[in-house]
Amino acid sequence: MAKVTIDGHLIEVPDGTTILEAARKIDGEAPPTMCYYSKLKTSGGYCRSCLVKVSKDSEKDPRPMPKLVASCRTPVMDGMEVQSTTSPEVIEARKGIVEFLLMNHPLDCPICDQAGECDLQDLAYEHGAAKSRYEFERRTFEKIDIGEKIKLHMTRCILCYRCVKVADQLTDHRVHGVLNRGDVSEISTYIQKAVENEFSGNMIDVCPVGALTDKTFRFKSRVWYVDPFDAHRDCPKCSGKVRLWYKGEEVYRVTGRKDKWGEVEEFICNECRYDKKKTADWVVEESSKIDRHSVISQNHYVLKEPPHKPLLNSVEVVPHNYQLEEKKK
């Protein structure tokens, strides 16, 4: 076990734990991530969004590390001291990372299906700058269908590699990947609509931006207008534990359940995602717990009734009768 101090909080974690995972165990703000995914092996180290400052390496070597390090790839040492949100140097570095990520990313949040649950959108609001110094023409790509129900908008992609690792680690064979090098790199397939594996829909769930979208939900509704409910079914292919997104009594989309870090708790199959969009197909458990800081929680943070009954908000707003109060006086 190693004792590490992160932003003044002391925590003891097993040897080999990364700084990022240690920070997530503290009731505070963990470093942001755009490429790291705890359930995908070898992920992380691409985007540099999780940079932190190590002001003390260890008890044996108390010297600070000379440069900022990626917390998702750096293991803790006994006696290590880390600054994440308390270091102006780190905040300034993350600001530069956001500027770099937005260099080619289009600012089309008003028409993007990922708006409201976009990691890059959150990162830009927290660490972004009002203006960009980039004056050159941004690269653009044509929208293509890489699967029967998956639309690829490569112009929005930040090359986090999550979708590639999903295909590598969840399916029998991968048919898409990163083509070319440098500033012309792109996620693609040699043949359109080539992605046909049973777990391909998880690429949509792990995408931190709106580069991969569900064609069955695309442009149907803003995410804050639909109500999330946890549900399950007996599925021979996956755990069957999903999140149903209702508008009224209609299921608009089915996704994997996500934890507080925005990561899918368990990957689900395409049958659950695309073919089971009726309430009768599921055992609806309860309304999903959505963080109050999320735009999805607006007006319906927690719902009382299951979707086959009238939906009621958790807080009933009763108008105050001032005239009656005056009469009582």
Secondary structure, DSSP 8 states (H G I E B T S, - for coil): -EEEEETTEEEEE-TT-BHHHHHHTSSS-----SS--TTSTT--SSS-TTEEEEEE--SS--S--SS-EETTT-B--TTEEEESSS-HHHHHHHHHHHHHHTTTS---GGG-TTTTS-HHHHHHHHH--SS----S-------EESBSSEEE-GGG-----HHHHHHHHHSS----EEES-GGG-EEE-SSTT-B--TTTTHHHHH-SSSSEEETTTTTT--GGGSEEEEEE---SSS--EEEEEEETTEEEEEEE-B-TTS-BSS---HIIIII--SGGGSEEEEE----TTSGGGTT-SSBSS-TTS---BSS------HHHHHHH-
